[in-house]
């Protein structure tokens, strides 16, 4: 018996020193490379922050030795920088989906990127979880998104680097810290957990870029697992005999599942008993189609001719081909002449006030047009006047529909609901501009104070 025990111990020790096959296979397409970054963001110039990236290992220095306890096999990391954008791509690989999800849930408790220890010993949030109703931003399984840093986290960071700095240096640090924004994606794909952090230094949340990059991470992880295991991943709820690229359910089954979910989720649906008597005679079940929108204004500036041709063409079309329903007229004063918009004197008021034409551009937040505008602003944040000016980096909308008769998984139906959301958004933005006419002038609106100046002015009202 002792001989058997010694043999088992020797085998276990030998196994502990043998690298898992995932370690060797991780170098083959587990992490994003430059083609994936360019495809997701349309930014063509990417550079590794360290020439050693990507790096891979089989151990993680984490709280309570969690990665090892969940039998993690390999962890990989790469960091990239482009104009105005920083991307940190980290993958944690486990033997099974169950191990991966167990690690994910345990890691959420006191995660060092989400919380920090305050001076009084309490645990304070470093980032805030995004509670948008727009589920389209979710990628993979168990997806959670966070944005930050919080005001307290910024103060903590500035205090840690303040020692020995002059007042001028402290002011520069403060200005830079205020403009630094992080958006963190945490989600699972099969037996891989993805931690993707996208950072900008212009004060704008990189929602479109972050989701596109997260989708690229998901696709790579699915492809890598197929290559490492020789078989496709089987998502939860899908039979093993069905390819993951095929629709999981028939349309009728999708509809029944949607109706069942609507009944259970009171936050997304209301029953027909809350409707009027006519609705009671014609049963219906209201549900909501969430849409996140990106709203900008065509400014007085001229697009940089050195912009990559495809991006420049997209931006030119966005600036020139404005749908008539996105053109509004509002009263604004203090416009200095020489721009594309009419000139008004500061004394204009009452019946002497005149309306000016404002060309809004309303895009779905994760669309190619929105990403093109975000990318241009990230690389031209000092341009004045700006050719395009951001009003709302993220404007959540929700369109009501009858879940018994309308199938939102149909592409045509989804497009109609998005168009309705854009129409509602135009009315909302017009009201928003009118409400803030006392602090918003036409110089700010048309880009003479930079491409993102109106965001802070309108944020409180939103």
C-alpha positions in Angstrom: 0.0 0.0 0.0 2.8 2.4 0.9 4.4 1.7 -2.5 1.2 2.6 -4.3 0.9 5.8 -2.3 4.5 6.7 -3.1 3.9 6.0 -6.8 0.7 8.2 -6.8 2.6 11.0 -5.1 5.4 10.8 -7.6 3.0 10.8 -10.5 1.2 13.9 -9.0 4.5 15.7 -8.6 5.5 14.8 -12.1 2.2 16.1 -13.5 2.6 19.3 -11.6 5.8 20.0 -13.4 4.4 19.1 -16.8 3.0 22.2 -18.6 -0.6 21.9 -19.7 -1.1 21.6 -23.5 -3.1 24.9 -23.3 0.2 26.7 -22.5 1.7 25.8 -25.9 -1.5 26.2 -27.8 -2.2 29.7 -26.3 0.3 31.3 -28.6 -1.7 30.3 -31.6 -4.5 32.9 -31.8 -5.7 33.1 -28.2 -5.1 36.9 -28.0 -6.0 39.7 -30.4 -3.3 40.8 -32.9 -3.1 43.9 -35.0 -5.6 42.7 -37.7 -8.3 42.2 -35.1 -7.7 45.6 -33.5 -7.8 47.4 -36.9 -10.9 45.5 -38.0 -12.8 46.3 -34.8 -11.8 50.0 -34.4 -10.9 51.1 -37.9 -7.7 52.7 -36.4 -4.8 51.6 -38.5 -1.8 52.4 -36.3 -1.4 50.1 -33.3 1.7 49.6 -31.2 2.4 47.2 -28.3 3.1 49.0 -25.1 5.9 46.5 -24.4 7.7 44.6 -27.1 7.5 41.4 -25.0 3.7 41.2 -25.5 1.9 38.9 -25.7 3.0 37.0 -22.6 1.7 33.7 -21.3 2.0 31.8 -18.0 0.3 29.2 -15.9 0.2 31.0 -12.6 -1.6 34.1 -11.4 -0.8 36.1 -8.2 -4.4 36.6 -7.1 -6.3 36.7 -3.8 -6.7 33.3 -2.1 -4.8 31.6 -4.9 -8.1 31.5 -6.8 -6.7 30.8 -10.3 -4.9 27.7 -9.0 -7.8 26.5 -6.9 -10.0 26.6 -10.0 -7.4 24.6 -11.9 -6.5 27.4 -14.3 -4.3 26.1 -17.2 -3.0 29.3 -18.8 -3.3 33.1 -18.6 -2.3 35.4 -21.5 -2.0 39.2 -21.7 -1.3 41.8 -24.3 -1.5 45.6 -24.2 -1.9 47.9 -27.3 -2.0 51.6 -27.9 -3.4 53.7 -30.8 -4.3 57.3 -31.2 -6.3 58.2 -28.1 -7.1 54.5 -27.3 -5.4 52.0 -25.0 -6.4 48.3 -25.0 -5.6 45.6 -22.3 -6.5 42.1 -23.4 -6.3 39.3 -20.8 -7.5 35.7 -21.1 -7.8 33.1 -18.3 -8.2 29.5 -19.6 -9.6 26.6 -17.5 -10.2 22.9 -18.0 -14.0 23.3 -18.4 -16.8 25.8 -18.6 -17.8 25.0 -15.0 -14.3 25.8 -13.7 -14.3 29.1 -15.7 -17.7 30.3 -14.4 -16.8 29.4 -10.9 -13.6 31.5 -11.1 -15.6 34.3 -12.7 -18.1 34.5 -9.9 -15.5 34.2 -7.1 -13.3 36.9 -8.7 -16.1 39.4 -8.7 -15.8 39.7 -4.9 -13.4 42.5 -4.0 -11.8 42.5 -7.5 -8.8 44.9 -7.3 -9.8 46.6 -10.6 -13.3 47.2 -9.3 -12.6 48.1 -5.6 -9.8 49.8 -3.6 -9.0 50.1 0.1 -9.9 53.5 1.4 -7.9 55.3 4.2 -10.6 54.3 6.7 -10.1 50.6 5.8 -13.4 50.3 3.9 -13.8 48.8 0.4 -14.7 51.5 -2.1 -15.7 51.1 -5.8 -13.0 51.9 -8.3 -15.4 51.5 -11.1 -19.2 51.5 -11.5 -21.2 48.7 -13.2 -23.1 49.8 -16.2 -26.8 49.2 -15.6 -28.1 50.1 -19.1 -31.2 48.2 -20.3 -29.5 47.7 -23.6 -28.6 44.0 -23.5 -27.1 44.3 -27.0 -23.8 45.5 -25.4 -23.5 42.1 -23.6 -21.0 39.7 -25.2 -20.5 36.0 -24.3 -21.8 34.5 -21.1 -22.2 36.1 -17.7 -21.1 39.4 -19.2 -20.6 42.4 -16.9 -19.4 45.9 -17.9 -17.9 48.6 -15.7 -16.9 52.2 -16.3 -14.7 54.5 -14.3 -12.7 55.6 -12.5 -15.0 57.0 -9.8 -14.2 60.4 -8.2 -12.8 58.8 -5.1 -10.6 56.5 -7.2 -9.3 59.5 -9.1 -8.5 61.3 -5.9 -6.7 58.2 -4.5 -4.6 57.9 -7.7 -3.7 61.6 -7.7 -2.7 61.5 -4.0 -0.4 58.5 -4.7 1.6 60.5 -7.3 1.4 63.9 -5.7 4.5 63.6 -3.6 7.4 65.9 -4.8 5.3 67.4 -7.6 5.1 71.1 -8.3 1.8 72.9 -8.6 2.1 73.1 -12.4 2.8 69.3 -12.6 -0.1 68.6 -10.3 -2.4 70.6 -12.5 -1.3 68.7 -15.6 -1.8 65.4 -13.7 -5.3 66.5 -12.7 -6.3 67.5 -16.2 -5.0 64.2 -17.6 -6.8 62.2 -14.8 -10.1 63.9 -15.5 -10.0 63.0 -19.2 -9.0 59.3 -18.6 -11.9 57.0 -18.9 -11.9 53.2 -18.6 -14.5 50.7 -19.9 -14.1 47.1 -18.6 -15.6 44.0 -20.2 -15.7 40.8 -18.1 -17.3 37.7 -19.7 -16.9 34.0 -20.4 -16.7 32.1 -23.6 -16.8 28.4 -23.0 -13.8 27.6 -20.8 -12.2 31.0 -21.3 -12.7 34.1 -19.2 -12.0 37.4 -21.0 -11.0 40.6 -19.3 -10.9 43.5 -21.8 -10.2 47.1 -20.7 -10.5 49.9 -23.2 -9.2 53.3 -22.1 -9.5 56.8 -23.7 -7.8 60.0 -22.7 -10.4 62.4 -24.2 -13.2 62.0 -21.6 -15.5 60.0 -23.9 -16.6 56.4 -23.0 -15.4 54.1 -25.8 -18.6 52.1 -26.0 -18.6 51.4 -29.7 -14.9 50.4 -29.8 -15.2 48.4 -26.6 -18.1 46.3 -27.8 -16.5 45.6 -31.2 -13.2 44.6 -29.5 -15.2 42.4 -27.1 -16.9 40.7 -30.0 -13.5 40.1 -31.6 -12.3 38.5 -28.3 -15.3 36.3 -28.3 -14.8 35.1 -31.9 -11.1 34.4 -31.3 -11.9 32.4 -28.1 -14.5 30.3 -29.9 -12.1 29.6 -32.8 -9.2 28.8 -30.4 -11.3 26.3 -28.4 -12.4 24.6 -31.6 -8.8 24.3 -32.6 -7.6 23.1 -29.2 -10.3 20.5 -28.7 -11.1 19.5 -32.2 -14.8 20.2 -31.7 -17.0 23.2 -31.6 -18.1 24.8 -28.3 -21.6 23.8 -27.1 -23.2 26.8 -25.5 -25.5 26.3 -22.5 -28.9 25.1 -23.6 -27.8 24.0 -27.1 -27.6 20.3 -28.0 -24.2 18.9 -28.9 -25.4 17.8 -32.2 -26.0 21.3 -33.4 -23.3 23.6 -34.7 -22.8 26.9 -32.8 -22.9 28.8 -36.1 -26.5 27.6 -36.8 -29.6 29.1 -35.2 -30.3 27.4 -31.9 -34.1 27.6 -32.1 -36.8 27.9 -34.7 -38.5 31.3 -35.0 -41.7 29.9 -33.3 -39.6 28.6 -30.4 -37.7 31.9 -30.1 -41.0 33.7 -29.9 -42.4 31.4 -27.2 -39.2 31.7 -25.2 -39.3 35.5 -25.5 -42.9 35.5 -24.3 -41.9 33.3 -21.3 -39.0 35.6 -20.4 -41.3 38.6 -20.7 -43.7 37.1 -18.2 -41.0 36.4 -15.7 -39.1 39.7 -16.0 -41.3 42.5 -14.7 -38.6 45.0 -15.4 -38.8 44.3 -19.2 -42.5 43.6 -19.7 -45.9 44.5 -18.4 -49.0 42.3 -18.7 -52.0 43.2 -20.7 -54.1 43.5 -17.5 -52.5 47.0 -17.1 -53.9 48.1 -20.4 -57.2 49.6 -21.2 -60.4 47.7 -21.9 -59.7 47.6 -25.6 -56.4 45.9 -24.9 -58.1 43.5 -22.6 -60.4 42.4 -25.5 -57.4 42.1 -27.8 -54.7 40.4 -25.6 -51.2 41.8 -26.0 -48.1 41.7 -24.0 -45.8 44.7 -24.0 -42.0 44.2 -24.0 -39.2 46.7 -24.7 -36.6 46.7 -27.3 -33.5 48.5 -25.9 -31.3 50.7 -28.2 -28.2 52.6 -27.2 -27.6 55.7 -29.4 -24.7 58.0 -30.1 -25.7 61.6 -30.9 -23.5 64.2 -32.5 -23.8 67.5 -34.4 -22.2 68.5 -37.7 -19.8 71.2 -36.7 -18.1 74.2 -38.4 -14.7 72.5 -38.9 -13.3 70.6 -41.9 -12.4 67.0 -41.8 -8.6 66.3 -41.8 -7.6 65.1 -45.3 -4.9 62.8 -43.7 -7.6 60.6 -42.3 -7.6 57.0 -43.7 -9.6 57.1 -46.9 -12.3 54.6 -45.9 -12.9 56.4 -42.6 -12.8 59.8 -44.3 -15.4 58.7 -46.8 -17.7 57.5 -44.1 -17.3 60.7 -42.1 -17.9 62.8 -45.2 -21.1 60.9 -45.9 -22.2 61.3 -42.3 -21.6 65.0 -42.4 -23.2 65.7 -45.8 -26.1 63.2 -46.1 -28.1 64.2 -43.1 -31.7 62.8 -43.0 -34.2 65.6 -42.9 -35.8 64.2 -39.7 -32.4 64.8 -37.9 -32.3 68.5 -38.8 -33.8 70.7 -36.1 -34.1 74.4 -35.5 -33.4 76.1 -32.2 -32.6 79.6 -30.9 -29.0 80.1 -30.1 -27.0 83.3 -29.8 -23.3 84.4 -29.5 -22.3 82.8 -32.8 -19.2 84.3 -34.2 -19.2 84.8 -38.0 -17.1 83.0 -40.5 -18.6 79.5 -39.8 -21.2 77.5 -41.6 -23.9 78.7 -39.4 -25.7 82.1 -39.2 -24.3 84.9 -37.0 -26.3 86.3 -34.1 -25.5 89.2 -31.7 -25.4 88.7 -28.0 -28.3 91.2 -27.7 -30.7 89.2 -29.8 -33.7 88.1 -27.7 -37.4 88.0 -27.8 -38.9 88.6 -31.1 -35.4 89.5 -32.5 -34.1 86.0 -31.7 -33.6 83.9 -34.7 -33.5 80.2 -35.2 -30.5 78.3 -36.5 -30.3 75.0 -38.3 -28.7 72.2 -36.3 -27.8 69.0 -38.2 -27.9 66.1 -35.8 -26.3 62.7 -36.5 -27.9 59.9 -34.5 -26.3 56.5 -34.8 -26.6 53.2 -33.0 -23.8 53.4 -30.5 -21.9 50.3 -31.7 -22.4 51.0 -35.4 -19.5 51.6 -37.9 -20.5 55.3 -38.2 -20.4 55.8 -34.5 -17.0 54.1 -34.2 -15.7 56.2 -37.1 -16.8 59.4 -35.3 -15.3 58.3 -32.0 -12.1 57.3 -33.6 -11.8 60.6 -35.4 -12.5 62.6 -32.3 -10.0 60.5 -30.3 -7.2 61.5 -32.8 -8.4 65.1 -33.2 -9.5 66.2 -29.8 -7.7 69.5 -30.0 -9.2 70.5 -33.4 -11.2 73.7 -33.4 -13.5 74.2 -34.9 -14.4 70.6 -34.9 -16.2 69.1 -38.0 -18.3 66.8 -35.7 -19.3 67.5 -32.1 -20.5 64.9 -29.6 -23.7 65.7 -27.6 -24.4 62.3 -26.1 -21.8 59.5 -26.2 -24.5 57.1 -24.9 -28.2 57.7 -25.0 -30.2 54.6 -23.8 -33.7 54.3 -25.4 -36.3 51.5 -25.3 -39.1 51.0 -27.8 -42.3 49.2 -26.7 -43.7 46.4 -28.9 -46.2 43.6 -28.6 -44.3 40.4 -27.8 -47.2 38.3 -29.0 -47.2 39.5 -32.6 -43.8 41.2 -33.1 -40.5 39.2 -33.4 -37.6 41.5 -32.6 -35.1 38.8 -33.8 -36.2 39.6 -37.3 -33.7 42.0 -38.9 -36.3 44.1 -40.6 -38.3 44.5 -37.4 -35.3 45.4 -35.4 -34.3 48.0 -38.0 -37.8 49.6 -37.7 -37.6 49.7 -34.0 -34.1 51.3 -34.1 -35.4 53.9 -36.6 -38.3 54.8 -34.2 -35.8 55.1 -31.4 -33.8 57.6 -33.5 -36.9 59.7 -34.1 -37.6 59.8 -30.4 -34.0 60.6 -29.7 -34.1 63.7 -32.0 -37.1 65.1 -30.1 -35.4 64.4 -26.8 -32.2 66.1 -27.8 -34.0 69.1 -29.1 -35.7 69.5 -25.7 -32.4 68.9 -24.0 -30.7 71.7 -26.0 -33.6 74.1 -25.3 -33.5 73.4 -21.6 -29.8 74.2 -21.6 -29.9 77.3 -23.8 -28.8 79.5 -20.9 -25.4 77.8 -20.7 -25.0 76.5 -24.2 -24.0 78.8 -27.0 -23.5 78.2 -30.7 -19.7 78.4 -30.5 -19.8 75.4 -28.2 -22.4 73.6 -30.2 -20.6 73.9 -33.5 -17.2 72.9 -32.3 -15.3 76.1 -31.6 -14.6 74.8 -28.1 -13.6 71.3 -29.2 -15.4 68.2 -30.3 -16.6 67.1 -26.8 -17.3 70.4 -25.0 -21.1 70.0 -24.9 -20.9 66.6 -23.2 -20.3 67.9 -19.7 -22.8 70.7 -20.1 -25.6 68.2 -21.1 -24.6 65.3 -18.8 -26.4 66.6 -15.7 -29.7 67.1 -17.6 -29.4 63.6 -19.1 
